[in-house]
Amino acid sequence: MQHSILFQFRLSDSQSIGPVALRRLWSRACGSRDVSVKREVRTIGFGKSVPVYLLCGPPQLAQADALEERLRDLLTTSGLAATFSSVRLS
């Protein structure tokens, strides 16, 4: 099944997370192993480049009411300060 981007976030300047740890955290938040993660570098104001982490999965995961809350809790418990946004599917 093809994955869609469901959430994206940035970490504070001094933090990062590797793909294996991020996938493990995302899988735990979803309660599913059918997930994937990506990292993109995007340019923001004044030409500054920052990594953005993308959390992907089957579109039906977006329907889970508590998913975003579990994800936020797991990021915080892991000591990660994230600027977080959900991606709305059309």
All heavy atoms as an XYZ file, in Angstrom:
696
protein
N       0.840     -1.188      0.000
C       0.000      0.000      0.000
C       0.881      1.245      0.000
O       1.897      1.289      0.682
C      -0.908     -0.013      1.236
C      -1.708      1.273      1.404
S      -2.904      1.203      2.721
C      -4.225      0.445      1.825
N       0.493      2.225     -0.723
C       1.252      3.465     -0.800
C       1.035      4.309      0.453
O      -0.074      4.435      0.945
C       0.843      4.268     -2.025
C       1.720      5.482     -2.220
C       1.617      6.016     -3.622
O       1.188      5.322     -4.531
N       1.997      7.250     -3.805
N       2.104      4.884      0.941
C       2.044      5.726      2.128
C       1.818      7.184      1.751
O       2.268      7.646      0.712
C       3.337      5.617      2.923
C       3.477      4.316      3.633
N       4.598      3.982      4.329
C       2.645      3.268      3.783
C       4.455      2.788      4.869
N       3.271      2.332      4.541
N       1.139      7.885      2.641
C       0.932      9.329      2.520
C       1.642     10.008      3.675
O       1.803      9.422      4.750
C      -0.565      9.655      2.618
O      -1.278      9.055      1.581
N       2.046     11.247      3.485
C       2.626     12.024      4.584
C       1.477     12.425      5.502
O       0.508     13.040      5.067
C       3.357     13.269      4.065
C       4.510     12.867      3.162
C       3.863     14.118      5.244
C       5.129     14.031      2.398
N       1.576     12.042      6.781
C       0.521     12.321      7.747
C       0.898     13.433      8.715
O       0.040     14.199      9.146
C       0.164     11.052      8.513
C      -0.286      9.874      7.645
C      -0.497      8.640      8.495
C      -1.524     10.225      6.856
N       2.163     13.499      9.091
C       2.637     14.523     10.015
C       4.023     14.976      9.596
O       4.763     14.240      8.953
C       2.719     13.985     11.455
C       1.390     13.599     12.028
C       0.954     12.296     11.976
C       0.580     14.557     12.620
C      -0.265     11.932     12.500
C      -0.648     14.202     13.151
C      -1.074     12.898     13.084
N       4.362     16.178      9.986
C       5.719     16.681      9.773
C       6.109     17.519     10.984
O       5.256     18.085     11.645
C       5.824     17.479      8.484
C       4.989     18.726      8.450
C       5.072     19.424      7.101
O       5.650     18.927      6.149
N       4.492     20.601      7.032
N       7.399     17.548     11.252
C       7.873     18.367     12.366
C       9.321     18.747     12.165
O      10.040     18.148     11.371
C       7.674     17.647     13.713
C       8.527     16.417     13.900
C       9.772     16.508     14.501
C       8.085     15.183     13.486
C      10.561     15.382     14.675
C       8.862     14.048     13.660
C      10.101     14.154     14.261
N       9.721     19.775     12.883
C      11.121     20.205     12.971
C      11.551     20.058     14.410
O      10.749     20.217     15.326
C      11.266     21.671     12.564
C      11.030     21.910     11.105
C      11.221     23.357     10.684
N      11.986     24.183     11.606
C      11.734     25.450     11.857
N      10.734     26.072     11.286
N      12.486     26.132     12.685
N      12.816     19.782     14.614
C      13.383     19.735     15.953
C      14.137     21.016     16.230
O      14.491     21.747     15.302
C      14.325     18.530     16.093
C      13.664     17.161     15.991
C      14.715     16.062     16.017
C      12.633     16.954     17.090
N      14.408     21.272     17.508
C      15.195     22.453     17.843
C      16.563     22.341     17.174
O      17.008     21.256     16.804
C      15.336     22.599     19.358
O      16.174     21.591     19.873
N      17.247     23.468     17.016
C      18.510     23.511     16.269
C      19.558     22.526     16.770
O      20.364     22.035     15.997
C      19.089     24.920     16.288
C      18.289     25.876     15.424
O      17.535     25.415     14.543
O      18.419     27.098     15.634
N      19.565     22.220     18.049
C      20.612     21.369     18.610
C      20.231     19.891     18.643
O      20.977     19.080     19.181
C      20.950     21.846     20.028
O      19.802     21.718     20.853
N      19.090     19.519     18.063
C      18.617     18.140     18.153
C      18.478     17.500     16.779
O      18.284     18.183     15.775
C      17.260     18.086     18.852
C      17.305     18.523     20.286
C      15.936     18.402     20.933
O      14.922     18.700     20.330
N      15.930     17.962     22.175
N      18.569     16.177     16.774
C      18.289     15.404     15.572
C      17.871     14.003     16.009
O      18.024     13.630     17.174
C      19.508     15.345     14.645
O      20.540     14.610     15.253
N      17.348     13.249     15.078
C      16.978     11.854     15.333
C      17.264     11.073     14.062
O      17.009     11.555     12.951
C      15.500     11.731     15.780
C      15.160     10.289     16.172
C      14.561     12.282     14.718
C      13.806     10.135     16.851
N      17.812      9.906     14.225
C      18.130      9.059     13.079
C      16.899      8.350     12.547
O      15.874      8.247     13.235
N      16.991      7.823     11.330
C      15.830      7.192     10.705
C      15.321      5.952     11.445
O      14.120      5.727     11.513
C      16.297      6.865      9.287
C      17.786      6.872      9.359
C      18.155      7.826     10.457
N      16.209      5.154     12.001
C      15.781      3.937     12.709
C      15.020      4.309     13.976
O      13.931      3.787     14.240
C      16.986      3.020     13.019
C      16.573      1.862     13.900
C      17.623      2.525     11.730
N      15.569      5.231     14.765
C      14.906      5.661     15.997
C      13.582      6.357     15.695
O      12.583      6.148     16.394
C      15.821      6.585     16.795
N      13.555      7.165     14.638
C      12.326      7.867     14.281
C      11.255      6.883     13.815
O      10.095      6.987     14.212
C      12.596      8.907     13.190
C      11.396      9.715     12.733
C      10.738     10.451     13.894
C      11.802     10.695     11.639
N      11.633      5.921     13.017
C      10.653      4.933     12.549
C      10.111      4.126     13.722
O       8.924      3.829     13.797
C      11.270      4.013     11.507
C      10.232      3.102     10.874
C      10.818      2.231      9.758
N       9.785      1.515      9.068
C       9.157      0.449      9.560
N       9.471     -0.013     10.749
N       8.212     -0.155      8.867
N      10.973      3.774     14.659
C      10.543      3.024     15.842
C       9.540      3.842     16.652
O       8.496      3.334     17.069
C      11.754      2.668     16.700
C      11.460      1.704     17.814
C      12.709      1.301     18.602
N      13.790      0.866     17.745
C      15.028      1.393     17.767
N      15.338      2.350     18.590
N      15.957      0.936     16.962
N       9.831      5.117     16.865
C       8.941      6.006     17.613
C       7.604      6.160     16.882
O       6.533      6.053     17.486
C       9.627      7.357     17.801
C       8.922      8.382     18.661
C       9.948      9.182     19.455
C       8.102      9.326     17.822
N       7.638      6.387     15.596
C       6.434      6.573     14.791
C       5.598      5.292     14.780
O       4.384      5.328     14.934
C       6.852      7.003     13.392
C       5.795      7.175     12.366
C       5.891      6.737     11.064
C       4.530      7.835     12.446
N       4.751      7.087     10.369
C       3.902      7.764     11.198
C       3.861      8.478     13.485
C       2.648      8.293     10.944
C       2.599      9.020     13.228
C       2.007      8.920     11.970
N       6.237      4.141     14.635
C       5.541      2.863     14.648
C       4.847      2.647     15.990
O       3.702      2.186     16.045
C       6.537      1.736     14.375
O       5.904      0.484     14.394
N       5.524      3.000     17.039
C       4.944      2.864     18.389
C       3.735      3.786     18.549
O       2.707      3.386     19.099
C       6.009      3.186     19.426
C       5.594      2.905     20.821
C       6.771      3.014     21.751
N       6.269      3.097     23.109
C       6.916      3.646     24.096
N       8.117      4.157     23.891
N       6.389      3.683     25.283
N       3.825      5.004     18.075
C       2.704      5.950     18.164
C       1.499      5.437     17.389
O       0.364      5.580     17.836
C       3.122      7.323     17.641
N       1.740      4.826     16.240
C       0.664      4.335     15.368
C       0.110      2.994     15.805
O      -1.015      2.649     15.457
C       1.177      4.160     13.943
S       1.613      5.677     13.142
N       0.935      2.221     16.497
C       0.547      0.850     16.789
C       0.571     -0.003     15.533
O      -0.166     -0.972     15.404
N       1.444      0.370     14.595
C       1.538     -0.339     13.314
C       2.982     -0.341     12.831
O       3.711      0.620     13.043
C       0.671      0.364     12.266
O       0.878     -0.203     10.986
N       3.364     -1.420     12.161
C       4.694     -1.471     11.559
C       4.657     -0.986     10.112
O       5.694     -0.832      9.479
C       5.230     -2.891     11.635
C       5.415     -3.337     13.091
C       5.902     -4.722     13.180
N       7.300     -4.712     12.793
C       8.080     -5.755     12.803
N       7.598     -6.912     13.170
N       9.329     -5.672     12.438
N       3.467     -0.746      9.591
C       3.292     -0.304      8.210
C       3.427      1.216      8.129
O       2.470      1.933      7.853
C       1.930     -0.754      7.684
C       1.749     -0.433      6.206
O       2.770     -0.234      5.501
O       0.595     -0.356      5.757
N       4.631      1.705      8.442
C       4.910      3.140      8.439
C       6.266      3.385      7.790
O       7.068      2.467      7.650
C       4.903      3.734      9.881
C       3.532      3.603     10.518
C       5.969      3.092     10.746
N       6.512      4.623      7.414
C       7.817      5.013      6.892
C       8.106      6.441      7.328
O       7.203      7.166      7.754
C       7.872      4.876      5.367
O       6.875      5.663      4.755
N       9.366      6.815      7.245
C       9.793      8.160      7.634
C      10.713      8.723      6.560
O      11.342      7.978      5.813
C      10.509      8.164      9.015
C       9.580      7.680     10.111
C      11.778      7.323      8.979
N      10.748     10.046      6.494
C      11.630     10.731      5.551
C      12.210     11.957      6.251
O      11.640     12.461      7.206
C      10.856     11.203      4.320
C      10.234     10.114      3.495
C       9.445     10.686      2.355
C       8.718      9.596      1.573
N       7.930     10.152      0.482
N      13.304     12.432      5.708
C      13.907     13.681      6.180
C      14.213     14.521      4.953
O      14.830     14.035      4.011
C      15.194     13.391      6.948
C      15.894     14.614      7.470
C      17.179     14.172      8.208
N      17.943     15.280      8.665
C      18.909     15.899      7.994
N      19.219     15.491      6.777
N      19.571     16.898      8.498
N      13.730     15.764      4.972
C      14.000     16.700      3.879
C      14.667     17.937      4.456
O      14.363     18.328      5.575
C      12.696     17.138      3.201
C      11.963     16.051      2.487
C      10.674     16.546      1.846
O      10.273     17.711      2.086
O      10.066     15.763      1.106
N      15.526     18.542      3.688
C      16.105     19.830      4.080
C      15.339     20.902      3.322
O      15.235     20.851      2.096
C      17.613     19.890      3.777
C      18.166     21.261      4.102
C      18.350     18.806      4.554
N      14.790     21.844      4.082
C      14.008     22.927      3.480
C      14.630     24.265      3.844
O      15.220     24.428      4.906
C      12.563     22.886      3.979
C      11.844     21.617      3.544
C      10.404     21.661      3.884
N       9.741     20.423      3.521
C       8.577     20.053      4.006
N       7.944     20.830      4.865
N       8.039     18.915      3.630
N      14.468     25.217      2.945
C      14.966     26.563      3.182
C      13.843     27.403      3.771
O      12.733     27.430      3.250
C      15.468     27.193      1.871
O      16.480     26.347      1.328
C      16.039     28.580      2.113
N      14.161     28.066      4.883
C      13.198     28.963      5.513
C      13.723     30.386      5.414
O      14.686     30.633      4.696
C      12.909     28.542      6.972
C      14.197     28.553      7.813
C      12.275     27.160      7.018
C      13.974     28.298      9.283
N      13.140     31.308      6.124
C      13.524     32.719      6.035
C      15.016     32.976      6.110
O      15.755     32.272      6.780
N      15.454     33.984      5.389
C      16.849     34.433      5.335
C      17.806     33.361      4.842
O      18.974     33.338      5.200
C      17.305     34.971      6.694
C      16.458     36.104      7.196
C      15.556     35.905      8.231
C      16.529     37.362      6.614
C      14.752     36.941      8.684
C      15.737     38.397      7.058
C      14.836     38.196      8.094
N      17.301     32.426      4.031
C      18.146     31.406      3.425
C      18.612     30.312      4.359
O      19.467     29.516      3.995
N      18.064     30.233      5.553
C      18.454     29.199      6.511
C      17.844     27.860      6.099
O      16.670     27.776      5.766
C      17.974     29.573      7.916
C      18.347     28.565      8.966
C      17.872     29.000     10.340
C      18.231     27.949     11.357
N      17.745     28.301     12.691
N      18.652     26.809      6.103
C      18.178     25.469      5.783
C      17.972     24.674      7.062
O      18.821     24.716      7.960
C      19.186     24.735      4.900
O      19.286     25.381      3.654
N      16.850     23.964      7.142
C      16.541     23.166      8.326
C      16.013     21.794      7.901
O      15.348     21.673      6.879
C      15.482     23.856      9.226
C      16.007     25.164      9.785
C      14.183     24.080      8.489
N      16.303     20.760      8.693
C      15.726     19.450      8.397
C      14.268     19.398      8.860
O      13.921     19.913      9.918
C      16.595     18.482      9.191
C      17.198     19.300     10.277
C      17.279     20.701      9.767
N      13.432     18.791      8.036
C      12.029     18.559      8.375
C      11.816     17.049      8.300
O      12.213     16.401      7.325
C      11.085     19.289      7.401
C       9.630     18.946      7.684
C      11.308     20.790      7.472
N      11.231     16.502      9.344
C      10.973     15.069      9.429
C       9.540     14.798      9.010
O       8.616     15.457      9.484
C      11.235     14.577     10.854
C      12.656     14.810     11.271
C      13.029     16.001     11.889
C      13.641     13.862     11.024
C      14.346     16.230     12.258
C      14.956     14.090     11.393
C      15.303     15.277     12.013
O      16.607     15.495     12.366
N       9.343     13.845      8.109
C       8.031     13.500      7.579
C       7.667     12.097      8.045
O       8.460     11.164      7.913
C       8.044     13.546      6.052
C       8.585     14.832      5.431
C       8.748     14.673      3.937
C       7.688     15.998      5.767
N       6.470     11.956      8.582
C       5.986     10.676      9.073
C       4.882     10.201      8.141
O       3.902     10.898      7.910
C       5.470     10.827     10.497
C       6.480     11.459     11.465
C       5.857     11.629     12.833
C       7.749     10.641     11.537
N       5.071      9.027      7.592
C       4.189      8.526      6.541
C       3.549      7.202      6.953
O       4.102      6.452      7.747
C       4.988      8.299      5.263
S       5.968      9.728      4.764
N       2.394      6.947      6.356
C       1.705      5.692      6.603
C       0.473      5.603      5.735
O       0.180      6.502      4.948
N      -0.282      4.516      5.899
C      -1.523      4.373      5.146
C      -2.479      5.512      5.502
O      -2.555      5.920      6.659
C      -2.082      3.024      5.618
C      -0.938      2.312      6.234
C      -0.018      3.356      6.757
N      -3.215      6.037      4.535
C      -4.114      7.172      4.795
C      -5.094      6.935      5.940
O      -5.435      7.871      6.656
C      -4.852      7.358      3.472
C      -3.915      6.808      2.450
C      -3.200      5.667      3.123
N      -5.529      5.693      6.175
C      -6.487      5.445      7.245
C      -5.916      5.706      8.637
O      -6.676      5.908      9.578
C      -7.091      4.033      7.169
C      -6.120      2.910      7.376
C      -5.489      2.416      6.098
O      -5.457      3.125      5.085
N      -4.961      1.216      6.118
N      -4.600      5.769      8.778
C      -4.013      6.111     10.078
C      -4.389      7.531     10.500
O      -4.457      7.827     11.679
C      -2.486      5.988     10.036
C      -1.902      4.599     10.114
C      -0.380      4.665     10.014
C      -2.316      3.879     11.367
N      -4.623      8.398      9.529
C      -4.975      9.780      9.833
C      -6.291      9.860     10.591
O      -6.572     10.858     11.239
C      -5.062     10.609      8.553
N      -7.110      8.814     10.547
C      -8.397      8.804     11.221
C      -8.268      8.539     12.722
O      -9.203      8.776     13.471
C      -9.308      7.732     10.603
C      -9.521      7.892      9.114
C     -10.191      9.201      8.754
O     -11.066      9.662      9.460
N      -9.763      9.813      7.669
N      -7.147      8.043     13.185
C      -6.973      7.704     14.601
C      -6.987      8.963     15.458
O      -6.134      9.836     15.296
C      -5.682      6.925     14.799
N      -7.980      9.039     16.353
C      -8.166     10.238     17.169
C      -6.971     10.573     18.064
O      -6.584     11.722     18.173
C      -9.414     10.101     18.052
C     -10.688     10.042     17.243
O     -10.698     10.528     16.086
O     -11.680      9.501     17.758
N      -6.402      9.564     18.692
C      -5.357      9.809     19.676
C      -3.951      9.744     19.089
O      -2.971      9.922     19.816
C      -5.482      8.806     20.814
N      -3.820      9.539     17.798
C      -2.499      9.369     17.179
C      -1.594     10.571     17.398
O      -0.446     10.429     17.819
C      -2.646      9.079     15.685
C      -1.353      8.937     14.891
C      -0.483      7.830     15.471
C      -1.664      8.666     13.442
N      -2.085     11.758     17.118
C      -1.254     12.953     17.276
C      -0.833     13.140     18.730
O       0.319     13.469     19.010
C      -1.988     14.190     16.776
C      -1.116     15.437     16.813
C      -1.783     16.645     16.178
O      -2.763     16.485     15.439
O      -1.285     17.754     16.423
N      -1.727     12.893     19.662
C      -1.393     13.037     21.086
C      -0.324     12.036     21.504
O       0.634     12.385     22.200
C      -2.639     12.849     21.938
C      -2.398     13.101     23.408
C      -3.664     12.991     24.233
O      -4.764     13.224     23.698
O      -3.531     12.668     25.419
N      -0.452     10.775     21.069
C       0.569      9.771     21.392
C       1.915     10.163     20.794
O       2.956     10.022     21.434
C       0.147      8.400     20.862
C      -0.910      7.715     21.674
C      -1.062      6.234     21.306
N      -1.263      5.982     19.888
C      -2.441      5.923     19.288
N      -3.548      6.132     19.971
N      -2.521      5.659     17.995
N       1.898     10.659     19.556
C       3.127     11.073     18.894
C       3.803     12.201     19.659
O       5.006     12.161     19.929
C       2.846     11.484     17.457
C       4.031     11.955     16.636
C       5.130     10.907     16.588
C       3.569     12.314     15.234
N       3.037     13.212     20.012
C       3.589     14.331     20.787
C       4.170     13.845     22.117
O       5.255     14.264     22.523
C       2.533     15.394     21.033
C       2.170     16.197     19.800
C       1.075     17.224     20.130
N       0.671     17.975     18.979
C       1.277     19.087     18.554
N       2.331     19.548     19.200
N       0.834     19.724     17.496
N       3.450     12.965     22.804
C       3.926     12.435     24.087
C       5.233     11.671     23.924
O       6.161     11.823     24.718
C       2.878     11.534     24.728
C       1.677     12.288     25.274
O       1.754     13.536     25.420
O       0.658     11.630     25.549
N       5.321     10.847     22.881
C       6.542     10.069     22.652
C       7.730     10.963     22.301
O       8.852     10.706     22.744
C       6.319      9.025     21.564
C       5.462      7.833     21.984
C       5.053      7.008     20.776
C       6.215      6.978     22.999
N       7.500     11.993     21.512
C       8.578     12.937     21.197
C       9.069     13.624     22.473
O      10.272     13.716     22.716
C       8.111     13.977     20.177
C       7.956     13.490     18.736
C       7.177     14.499     17.913
C       9.317     13.222     18.117
N       8.141     14.077     23.293
C       8.503     14.758     24.541
C       9.233     13.809     25.483
O      10.269     14.166     26.055
C       7.238     15.327     25.222
O       6.632     16.256     24.324
C       7.583     16.032     26.525
N       8.718     12.598     25.631
C       9.355     11.600     26.495
C      10.766     11.276     26.016
O      11.645     10.987     26.818
C       8.501     10.311     26.531
O       7.205     10.642     27.033
C       9.119      9.253     27.418
N      10.987     11.364     24.719
C      12.311     11.098     24.145
C      13.254     12.294     24.289
O      14.387     12.248     23.826
C      12.175     10.738     22.664
O      11.435      9.559     22.511
N      12.753     13.379     24.875
C      13.583     14.564     25.075
C      13.705     15.431     23.835
O      14.640     16.234     23.735
N      12.790     15.290     22.907
C      12.858     16.054     21.664
C      11.870     17.219     21.706
O      10.695     17.037     22.017
C      12.542     15.147     20.470
C      13.520     13.986     20.275
C      12.988     13.016     19.238
C      14.892     14.498     19.897
N      12.367     18.401     21.399
C      11.532     19.601     21.340
C      11.157     19.841     19.887
O      11.978     20.277     19.095
C      12.282     20.796     21.912
N       9.917     19.527     19.546
C       9.488     19.562     18.155
C       8.497     20.680     17.891
O       7.646     20.972     18.715
C       8.857     18.225     17.776
N       8.650     21.311     16.728
C       7.631     22.197     16.177
C       6.872     21.317     15.199
O       7.421     20.864     14.204
C       8.264     23.401     15.451
O       9.088     24.094     16.369
C       7.202     24.314     14.897
N       5.638     21.070     15.488
C       4.875     19.984     14.935
C       3.712     20.490     14.118
O       3.069     21.460     14.479
C       4.339     19.240     16.153
C       3.869     17.864     15.938
C       4.625     16.799     16.357
C       2.658     17.625     15.369
C       4.181     15.511     16.211
C       2.180     16.354     15.197
C       2.954     15.294     15.627
N       3.406     19.823     13.018
C       2.178     20.128     12.291
C       1.649     18.879     11.630
O       2.405     18.011     11.211
C       2.417     21.213     11.246
O       3.328     20.787     10.280
N       0.333     18.772     11.579
C      -0.254     17.641     10.881
C      -0.453     18.013      9.428
O      -0.547     19.202      9.094
C      -1.575     17.216     11.527
O      -2.479     18.291     11.507
N      -0.504     17.041      8.604
C      -0.723     17.242      7.181
C      -2.120     16.724      6.892
O      -2.414     15.555      7.138
C       0.323     16.497      6.337
C       0.029     16.637      4.866
C       1.721     16.979      6.674
N      -2.989     17.569      6.407
C      -4.368     17.169      6.149
C      -4.474     16.553      4.763
O      -4.018     17.131      3.779
C      -5.305     18.371      6.256
C      -5.249     19.028      7.594
C      -5.786     18.131      8.671
N      -5.576     18.742      9.976
C      -5.350     18.076     11.075
N      -5.263     16.778     11.046
N      -5.173     18.677     12.224
N      -5.083     15.395      4.713
C      -5.284     14.719      3.433
C      -6.528     15.275      2.776
O      -7.509     15.556      3.427
C      -5.465     13.212      3.665
C      -4.278     12.504      4.325
C      -4.640     11.072      4.622
C      -3.057     12.582      3.447
N      -6.486     15.420      1.462
C      -7.656     15.927      0.753
C      -8.468     14.782      0.201
O      -8.056     13.681      0.116
C      -7.241     16.873     -0.344
O      -6.268     16.278     -1.170
